[in-house]
Amino acid sequence: DVQGPVLKPLQSLFNKMFIRRGQTSVSVIGDMTRATLLVKNEEDLNRVVSRIKEVFPNIHGSSFKGPGKIGVNNFLHQVSVMKTIPDTKIIPYRFKHNSSQNDADSPLLYNLNFFDGIPEYHRVGTTEMFVAFELQIGLEAEV
C-alpha cells in the first residue's frame, strides 16, 4: 500500500528554512513532498531494502553533499551524473533508516530521498533551496 503523497506542512517548511537552521546558504529540502510505502512483513521489507542497496550502493549511508557545501555548480553536476531509476528521471540521492529507528537493532522504517529530474530551485526572501522528495518505506505496523 502507498499513502500520500502529501506536501510538507507550511509551518514545518518555515521552521526548516528560517528557525531551526538559520539558513544563510543554498540547501536541499529533502522532503518537500512525502509518500509512504507500507510493507506487510519484515521479510518483504528486507527484500526492498536489499534491492535498493544493491541497485544504488552509493546512496546508502553516505553523506550527500548539498549546494551549501560544494557550491551550486558542483551540486548540479553531481546530480546530473547520478544513476536514475530505470526508465524514469528519478534520481535517488540518499537512503537511510529513519531517525526514529536509531536505537533499533533492525530498522523498520527507511527514508529514500530523490529528485524528480533536475532539482527545482526556489528562493524565498534571502533563503535559497532546491526541492527534493521523500518516500518513506516501512513495516505497516511500525508506521
QUIHU-V326629 format. One record per residue. N is the residue number from 0. OMEGA is omega as a letter, one per 30 degrees, with the letter a starting at -180 (999 if undefined). D_FIRST is the distance of its C-alpha to the first C-alpha in Angstrom with 1 decimal. Layout:
n	omega	d_first
N	OMEGA	D_FIRST
N	OMEGA	D_FIRST
This chain:
n	omega	d_first
0	l	0.0
1	l	3.8
2	l	6.7
3	g	10.1
4	l	12.2
5	l	15.0
6	l	18.6
7	l	20.4
8	a	22.5
9	a	26.2
10	l	27.7
11	l	25.6
12	l	26.5
13	l	30.1
14	a	30.2
15	a	28.9
16	a	31.3
17	a	34.4
18	a	34.5
19	a	32.8
20	a	33.9
21	a	37.0
22	l	36.0
23	l	39.0
24	a	37.5
25	l	34.8
26	l	31.4
27	l	27.7
28	a	25.3
29	a	22.3
30	a	19.6
31	l	20.8
32	a	17.4
33	l	14.3
34	a	10.6
35	l	8.3
36	a	6.0
37	a	5.2
38	a	7.1
39	a	8.6
40	a	12.2
41	l	14.7
42	l	15.8
43	l	12.7
44	l	12.5
45	l	16.2
46	l	15.9
47	a	13.6
48	l	16.2
49	a	19.1
50	l	18.2
51	l	18.0
52	a	21.3
53	a	22.8
54	a	22.2
55	a	22.9
56	a	25.3
57	a	27.1
58	a	24.3
59	l	23.5
60	a	25.6
61	l	27.9
62	l	29.3
63	a	28.6
64	a	31.8
65	a	31.4
66	l	34.1
67	a	35.8
68	a	36.7
69	a	37.6
70	a	38.3
71	a	36.6
72	l	38.1
73	l	37.2
74	a	33.7
75	l	33.2
76	l	34.8
77	a	32.6
78	a	29.4
79	a	31.0
80	l	31.5
81	a	28.1
82	l	26.0
83	l	23.3
84	a	20.1
85	l	21.7
86	l	22.2
87	l	21.0
88	a	22.8
89	a	20.2
90	l	22.3
91	l	20.7
92	l	23.3
93	l	22.1
94	a	19.7
95	l	20.4
96	l	19.3
97	a	18.8
98	l	22.2
99	a	21.0
100	a	21.0
101	a	24.6
102	a	26.1
103	l	23.6
104	l	24.9
105	a	21.5
106	a	19.1
107	l	15.6
108	a	14.5
109	l	15.4
110	l	16.0
111	l	16.3
112	a	18.7
113	l	19.7
114	l	22.0
115	a	21.3
116	l	24.7
117	l	27.7
118	l	27.1
119	l	27.8
120	l	30.9
121	l	31.5
122	l	34.6
123	a	35.0
124	l	38.6
125	a	39.5
126	l	36.0
127	a	34.5
128	l	31.0
129	a	28.6
130	l	25.0
131	a	22.1
132	a	18.3
133	l	15.9
134	l	12.4
135	a	11.9
136	a	10.4
137	l	10.6
138	a	10.6
139	a	8.7
140	a	12.3
141	a	13.8
142	999	12.0
